[in-house]
Each structure stands twice: as C-alpha cells, then as structure tokens.
Amino acid sequence: MGDAAQPVSDEESLTAKLSVLNDLILEDILIAKAREAKVEVADKELDNAYAEARKNITDEAYQQELTTRGATAADMRDALRRQLLTQKFVEQQVGAKIAVTAQEVSDFFLANRSQFNLAEEAYHIAQIAVTPAREAQLANRTGDDAATPQAAATKVAMLMERLKAGANFAELARDYSEDPESAPRGGDLGLIPMSRLKQAPQQLRDVVLKKAPGTVSVASAGGAHTLVLVVAHEPAGQRDLSTPGVNDRITEALKSRKEQLLRAAYLTAVREDAHVVNYLARRLVEAQGKLPGAPAPAPGPAPAQKAK
C-alpha cells in the first residue's frame, strides 16, 4: 500500500504489519458480531459501492492497482463487503443510539455563550483533507489513506463526484478525511474570524471568501488537497439559540463528541471481550524486534472464547 519509490526499513515494515494485523483482528471480531446480529450487505448495495469506488479510475489504472496489491477484483469486492458490513454494524451499535436533548443544547449554549458573540465577521467552514503520503495518524472511519499524488488526485475526484450526487459532506469527512483532528467531527473547523482568514495561504482564502454557504471548493498545494465547505458566513454580533444555524451547529457538535467517545469505547470493549493470541507480536517480542527467519511453529488449540 505504500509508495514503492520510498523504501522502508525492516522495523518500519514490521510496525506496519502489526498495525494491519490489529485492524484485521478487530474487523474479524466485528464481522462475527454482525453476523450474530443478522446484519447483512445486500448484493445491490455492494454493486453500487463497487461501481462508485471504480467510477474515476480507468480500467488500466485499476488493473495496475490490483497487480500492485497482488489482488483480484473478487478480493477487492470481498474487502469492500467487509468494510460495508463493519460500518453498518458499528452504526447500528453506536450511531443509532446517540441522542442529543434540547436541554443539553441549551446547557451548552449557556456555558459557552461567549463563543457565540462574534467580535468580527467570520466564516464557518468544514474540510476534507487529502495528502499524497501515508499519514502517521489516521482517524477516519474507513482507514482510507492516499499514498501517492495520483491516488490523492483520484480520491479528490471521487469525493467531488459523490458530493455532486448528494452525499453528505460530514459523513464523507468522517469516512475519508486524512486530518486526524477534524475527521471525527465531520471535518468541522468551526467559526474562523476574518483576521485569521486573511493570514491563510491565498489558495485557501480563494475557496472561502465571497463563497456562498453550501459551496464546496478544492484548495491544492504541493500534491495535497483540501475540500472546503462554506457552512455559513456570520456577521459580527451576539447570537442566541433562535439565530438560524446555532441550534443545529450545537446539536451536531454534541452528537459528534458522543459518537467519537462511544465508538472508541465500543471498539475497545469488543476487542477486550474476545480472546485473541497475536503470534506475530509474540514472536517479535521474543526476537527483540527482529522477525526470526524460521517459520512460526504451528499454533496449539485455539483458546476458548471469553464472550460472544
């Protein structure tokens, strides 16, 4: 998955393998639980997602990507089905159970009233960040991470097409943004005062200033891209809960906080409830970080499952 032009050390390669293995372990646990809960991905849903994923990739580029990954089209469809299944199950267990009450919104506003008193004109914006290199930290829901300039450009084109087709910006940010800070919040950056915008790079100012609310534009520099949504343009002055957009903005922020916390807690809990032996990690500890050349011994009987 990495950039072939950037060689990695044995230690970096093994660290990456451990990370991938941990992701696969958690995915297997979630899929097992999804099947117990009778959560399914319909063939039509998979077909639509597969067609969407290939929409902006030529057949030649797609075949080249399959060759690079040592995978087949069937492998890619299976990986996509697993991804959709885990997303649907976690949404059922986490997202669908989150509620924000009117009292919570009111309490937040009263405790943070000063935040809604704008000393100067400001823009409320959200972003989806896409970079041409692997990220050290990733917080989006799909684990998607462009690794090359071509992959980054293709990803941006895909995201813009999905937005044009009516996809929700916040959901795409949670699924695909490579900024670990804003991705869990649906890309929300809050209100940015005019004085800060004037200090931003020209390409960023151009996609914000004088743009109508609801507009999405792309700022690009050095192979990196930022999809910027102008949520609102706010004049200076005090707001209250009757001001258009204030209630919705607080509700979305509180919901995002709850979802981020509950999702992290839920994934930790299901991982802890399953008894899993990571033989790769054990071998690395025993070899003091160097993978032994000899093949691993065959594992003994699988330990009993702690919990369903």
C-alpha positions in Angstrom: 0.0 0.0 0.0 3.0 2.3 0.4 4.9 4.3 -2.2 7.3 1.9 -3.9 9.6 4.8 -4.5 10.1 5.3 -0.8 11.9 2.2 0.6 11.2 1.3 4.3 13.3 -0.4 6.9 12.6 -3.8 8.3 11.4 -2.2 11.5 9.0 0.2 9.7 7.7 -2.7 7.7 7.1 -4.9 10.7 5.4 -2.0 12.5 3.1 -1.5 9.6 2.3 -5.3 9.6 1.4 -5.2 13.2 -0.9 -2.3 12.6 -2.6 -4.0 9.7 -2.9 -7.2 11.7 -4.6 -5.5 14.6 -7.0 -3.8 12.2 -7.8 -7.2 10.6 -8.4 -8.8 14.1 -10.8 -6.1 15.0 -12.6 -6.3 11.6 -13.0 -10.1 12.1 -14.5 -9.6 15.5 -16.9 -7.0 14.2 -17.9 -9.2 11.3 -18.6 -12.1 13.6 -20.8 -9.9 15.8 -22.5 -8.5 12.7 -23.5 -12.0 11.6 -24.8 -12.9 15.0 -26.9 -9.7 14.8 -28.0 -10.8 11.3 -26.7 -7.6 9.8 -26.2 -8.0 6.0 -24.9 -6.1 3.0 -27.2 -6.7 0.0 -25.7 -7.5 -3.4 -27.1 -4.4 -4.9 -25.6 -2.2 -2.1 -22.2 -3.9 -2.8 -22.5 -3.4 -6.5 -23.3 0.3 -6.1 -20.4 0.8 -3.7 -18.0 -1.1 -6.0 -19.1 0.9 -9.0 -18.7 4.1 -7.1 -15.2 3.2 -6.0 -14.2 2.5 -9.6 -16.0 5.5 -11.1 -13.0 7.7 -11.6 -10.4 5.1 -12.2 -9.6 3.8 -15.8 -9.6 0.1 -16.4 -5.8 0.2 -17.0 -5.2 2.1 -13.7 -7.5 -0.3 -11.9 -5.7 -3.4 -13.2 -2.3 -1.9 -12.3 -3.5 -1.2 -8.8 -4.7 -4.8 -8.5 -1.3 -6.1 -9.7 0.5 -3.8 -7.2 -1.6 -5.2 -4.4 -1.4 -8.8 -5.6 -5.2 -8.9 -5.5 -8.1 -9.8 -7.8 -11.3 -7.9 -8.5 -13.1 -10.6 -6.3 -10.7 -9.8 -3.5 -11.5 -6.1 -3.8 -15.2 -6.8 -3.7 -14.8 -9.0 -0.7 -12.8 -6.3 1.1 -15.4 -3.7 0.3 -18.2 -6.0 1.5 -16.4 -6.5 4.8 -15.9 -2.7 5.1 -19.5 -2.0 4.5 -20.6 -4.7 6.9 -18.5 -3.4 9.8 -19.6 0.2 9.1 -23.3 -0.8 9.1 -22.9 -2.8 12.3 -21.0 -0.1 14.2 -23.5 2.5 13.1 -26.2 0.2 14.5 -24.4 -0.3 17.8 -23.1 3.3 18.2 -24.5 6.0 15.9 -28.2 4.9 16.0 -28.1 5.0 19.8 -26.9 8.6 20.2 -29.4 11.3 21.1 -28.9 15.0 21.9 -31.6 16.6 24.0 -32.9 20.2 23.9 -31.7 20.6 27.5 -28.1 19.6 26.5 -28.1 22.1 23.7 -29.4 24.8 26.0 -26.8 24.0 28.7 -24.0 24.0 26.2 -25.1 27.4 24.8 -25.3 29.0 28.3 -21.9 27.6 29.3 -20.3 28.8 26.1 -22.3 31.9 25.4 -19.1 33.9 24.7 -18.3 31.7 21.7 -21.5 32.9 20.0 -20.6 36.6 20.5 -18.5 37.4 17.4 -16.2 40.3 17.7 -15.7 40.3 14.0 -17.0 38.8 10.7 -16.3 35.1 10.4 -16.8 32.0 8.2 -18.0 28.7 9.5 -16.1 26.1 7.4 -15.5 22.3 7.2 -12.8 20.4 5.4 -11.8 17.0 4.0 -8.0 16.8 3.8 -6.3 14.5 1.3 -2.5 14.2 1.2 -0.2 12.3 -1.2 1.7 10.4 1.5 0.9 7.9 4.3 -0.3 9.6 7.5 1.3 8.7 10.8 -2.0 9.1 12.5 -5.4 8.4 10.8 -8.8 8.8 12.4 -11.3 8.4 9.6 -13.8 5.5 9.8 -12.7 3.6 6.7 -8.9 3.8 7.2 -8.6 5.2 3.6 -5.3 7.0 3.1 -4.0 8.1 -0.3 -0.3 7.3 -0.6 0.7 8.9 -3.9 -0.1 12.1 -5.8 -2.1 10.1 -8.3 -4.1 8.4 -5.6 -4.7 11.7 -3.9 -6.0 13.3 -7.1 -8.2 10.3 -7.8 -9.6 10.4 -4.3 -10.5 14.1 -4.6 -12.2 13.4 -7.9 -14.2 10.6 -6.3 -15.2 12.8 -3.3 -16.3 15.7 -5.6 -18.4 13.3 -7.7 -20.1 11.9 -4.6 -20.8 15.4 -3.3 -22.4 16.3 -6.6 -24.5 13.2 -6.4 -25.9 14.4 -3.0 -23.6 12.7 -0.5 -23.4 14.3 3.0 -20.1 16.3 3.5 -19.8 15.5 7.2 -20.2 11.7 6.5 -17.6 11.8 3.8 -15.2 13.7 6.1 -15.7 11.0 8.8 -15.1 8.3 6.2 -12.2 9.7 4.1 -10.6 12.9 5.6 -6.9 12.4 6.4 -6.8 15.1 9.0 -7.0 13.2 12.4 -8.2 16.2 14.3 -11.2 17.2 12.2 -12.3 13.9 10.6 -14.1 12.6 13.7 -16.0 15.9 13.8 -17.2 15.5 10.2 -14.5 18.0 9.1 -15.9 20.8 11.2 -13.4 23.6 11.8 -15.9 26.0 13.5 -16.0 29.7 13.0 -12.9 31.2 11.5 -12.6 35.0 12.1 -11.8 37.2 9.1 -8.5 38.3 10.7 -7.3 34.6 10.6 -8.5 34.0 7.1 -6.5 37.0 5.8 -3.4 35.3 7.2 -4.2 32.0 5.4 -2.5 31.0 2.1 -4.0 32.5 -0.9 -5.5 29.3 -2.3 -7.4 28.7 0.9 -8.7 32.3 1.1 -9.9 31.9 -2.5 -12.1 28.9 -1.7 -13.7 30.6 1.4 -14.0 34.4 0.9 -17.1 35.5 -1.0 -18.3 31.9 -1.5 -22.0 31.2 -0.8 -22.9 28.9 2.1 -23.1 25.3 0.8 -20.3 25.8 -1.7 -17.6 23.2 -1.8 -14.3 24.1 -3.5 -10.8 22.4 -3.6 -7.6 24.1 -2.5 -4.5 22.4 -3.7 -0.8 22.8 -3.0 2.2 20.5 -3.3 0.1 17.5 -4.2 -2.1 17.9 -1.2 -5.8 18.9 -1.5 -8.4 20.3 0.9 -12.1 20.2 0.1 -13.6 23.2 1.8 -17.3 23.5 2.6 -18.5 27.0 3.5 -21.2 26.2 6.1 -22.1 29.8 6.9 -20.9 33.4 6.7 -21.5 35.2 10.0 -21.5 38.9 10.6 -20.2 40.3 14.0 -22.6 40.3 17.0 -24.2 38.2 19.6 -26.1 35.0 18.7 -28.7 33.1 20.7 -30.5 29.8 20.2 -33.1 31.4 17.9 -30.4 32.5 15.5 -30.6 30.3 12.4 -28.0 27.5 12.4 -26.9 27.9 16.0 -29.1 25.1 17.4 -28.2 22.8 14.6 -24.5 23.5 15.0 -24.5 22.8 18.7 -26.5 19.6 18.2 -24.1 18.3 15.6 -21.1 19.1 17.7 -22.5 17.4 20.8 -23.6 14.3 18.7 -20.1 14.1 17.2 -18.5 14.2 20.6 -20.7 11.5 21.9 -20.2 9.3 18.8 -16.4 9.6 19.0 -16.4 8.6 22.6 -18.9 5.8 22.4 -17.3 4.4 19.2 -13.8 4.3 20.8 -15.3 2.7 24.0 -17.3 0.1 22.0 -14.4 -0.9 19.8 -12.1 -1.3 22.8 -14.8 -3.3 24.6 -15.4 -5.8 21.8 -11.7 -6.2 21.3 -11.2 -6.9 25.0 -14.1 -9.4 25.2 -12.5 -11.6 22.6 -9.6 -13.8 23.4 -7.1 -13.4 20.6 -3.5 -14.5 20.5 -1.3 -12.4 18.3 1.5 -14.7 17.3 3.4 -12.1 15.2 3.6 -9.8 18.2 4.8 -12.6 20.5 7.5 -13.6 18.0 8.7 -10.1 17.7 8.9 -9.7 21.5 10.8 -13.0 21.8 13.2 -11.9 19.0 13.6 -8.4 20.4 12.1 -6.7 17.4 13.6 -8.9 14.7 11.3 -11.4 12.9 13.0 -14.8 13.1 13.8 -16.3 9.8 12.4 -19.7 10.7 8.7 -20.3 10.1 6.5 -19.9 13.0 5.5 -23.0 14.9 2.0 -24.2 14.4 -0.3 -22.7 17.0 -1.8 -25.0 19.5 -5.6 -25.3 20.1 -7.4 -22.0 20.0 -8.1 -20.6 23.4 -11.8 -20.6 24.4 -13.8 -17.5 23.5 -14.4 -15.3 26.6 -17.6 -13.7 25.4 -19.9 -13.7 22.5 
